[in-house]
Amino acid sequence: MADELDKAGIAKAYARWAPVYDLVFGAVFERGRKASIAAAERVGGRILEVGVGTGLSLPDYSWSNRLIGVDLSAPMLRKAKTRVLQHKLTNVEGLAVMDAQHLGFADAVFDVVVAQYVITAVPDPEATLDEFARVIRPGGEIVLVNHLGAEQGLRAILEGWFAPLARRLGWRPEFRWERLANWSARHGGVQIVERRPMPPLGHFSLIRFAKT
Ligand SMILES: C[S@@+](CC[C@H](N)C(=O)[O-])C[C@H]1O[C@@H](n2cnc3c(N)ncnc32)[C@H](O)[C@@H]1O
């Protein structure tokens, strides 16, 4: 389903977030970032981080892995470039402005794709996941950490109410697990390896898909 969020709107939203992003979302998402890095490093090798943002996660990767980061937002990515220089991260091979749905890489060139707090912020999550699966090798993994919408109850109602405002801020609060499960069933070349609750409040999940 290609819905509601468009690239221009997302780029505008994250240009506004860039100056304050680390302050607002640095600490609160840290556990999820670290857990997804640990998951990615169990596979290790050449890792593509999609929606790398300001590069908050980059200093936490082991030096033995080679990293490439891409993001739609040039202002967010400028911060990531500064961080790479400041921390002398020689394991970061490149950072580029790129759309997650149209990755400029050949098939099967990465061991892992990591997307932290990104999959509900892209215009077409299913097409974007197809693209992630295309660029990893068989046996490689897609590692996501993300907020997932509640299936029912008060949280589901509140997320529905908040959705129109959240679109303008750059994400979908009501995005449910079902969409990811349906995507993997439809794709046919990936399998779900893990789905684990993450803080804050267990409303987030770490999700791993392996390419078969
Ligand atoms: C919530 S931020 C997460 C940033 C970072 N991963 C983190 O953990 O802090 C979402 C990021 O996804 C990026 N993004 C959104 N849509 C994108 C797309 N279609 N292609 C590439 N990056 C995208 C945004 O520019 C933003 O940097």
The ligand as an SDF file (V2000), in Angstrom:
LIG
                    3D

 27 29  0  0  0  0  0  0  0  0999 V2000
   13.0800    8.7220   13.0160 C   0  0  0  0  0  0  0  0  0  0  0  0
   14.4710    9.0620   12.0140 S   0  0  0  0  0  0  0  0  0  0  0  0
   15.6150    7.7690   12.5140 C   0  0  0  0  0  0  0  0  0  0  0  0
   17.0510    8.1710   12.3320 C   0  0  0  0  0  0  0  0  0  0  0  0
   18.0740    7.1840   12.8990 C   0  0  0  0  0  0  0  0  0  0  0  0
   17.9500    5.8920   12.2550 N   0  0  0  0  0  0  0  0  0  0  0  0
   17.9510    7.0340   14.3960 C   0  0  0  0  0  0  0  0  0  0  0  0
   17.9460    5.9110   14.8990 O   0  0  0  0  0  0  0  0  0  0  0  0
   17.9160    8.0400   15.0850 O   0  0  0  0  0  0  0  0  0  0  0  0
   13.9560    8.4920   10.4170 C   0  0  0  0  0  0  0  0  0  0  0  0
   15.0010    8.7370    9.3520 C   0  0  0  0  0  0  0  0  0  0  0  0
   14.5700    8.0870    8.1460 O   0  0  0  0  0  0  0  0  0  0  0  0
   14.8590    8.9400    7.0630 C   0  0  0  0  0  0  0  0  0  0  0  0
   13.9960    8.5790    5.9430 N   0  0  0  0  0  0  0  0  0  0  0  0
   12.6620    8.7300    5.8600 C   0  0  0  0  0  0  0  0  0  0  0  0
   12.2180    8.2960    4.6600 N   0  0  0  0  0  0  0  0  0  0  0  0
   13.3030    7.8800    3.9770 C   0  0  0  0  0  0  0  0  0  0  0  0
   13.4910    7.3270    2.6780 C   0  0  0  0  0  0  0  0  0  0  0  0
   12.4740    7.1220    1.8360 N   0  0  0  0  0  0  0  0  0  0  0  0
   14.7440    7.0080    2.3050 N   0  0  0  0  0  0  0  0  0  0  0  0
   15.8020    7.2000    3.1480 C   0  0  0  0  0  0  0  0  0  0  0  0
   15.6760    7.7190    4.3820 N   0  0  0  0  0  0  0  0  0  0  0  0
   14.4410    8.0590    4.7940 C   0  0  0  0  0  0  0  0  0  0  0  0
   14.5980   10.3350    7.6090 C   0  0  0  0  0  0  0  0  0  0  0  0
   15.1990   11.3390    6.8200 O   0  0  0  0  0  0  0  0  0  0  0  0
   15.1910   10.2050    9.0180 C   0  0  0  0  0  0  0  0  0  0  0  0
   16.5550   10.5270    9.0400 O   0  0  0  0  0  0  0  0  0  0  0  0
  1  2  1  0
  2  3  1  0
  2 10  1  0
  3  4  1  0
  4  5  1  0
  5  6  1  0
  5  7  1  0
  7  8  2  0
  7  9  1  0
 10 11  1  0
 11 12  1  0
 11 26  1  0
 12 13  1  0
 13 14  1  0
 13 24  1  0
 14 15  1  0
 14 23  1  0
 15 16  2  0
 16 17  1  0
 17 18  1  0
 17 23  2  0
 18 19  1  0
 18 20  2  0
 20 21  1  0
 21 22  2  0
 22 23  1  0
 24 25  1  0
 24 26  1  0
 26 27  1  0
M  CHG  2   2   1   9  -1
M  END
$$$$
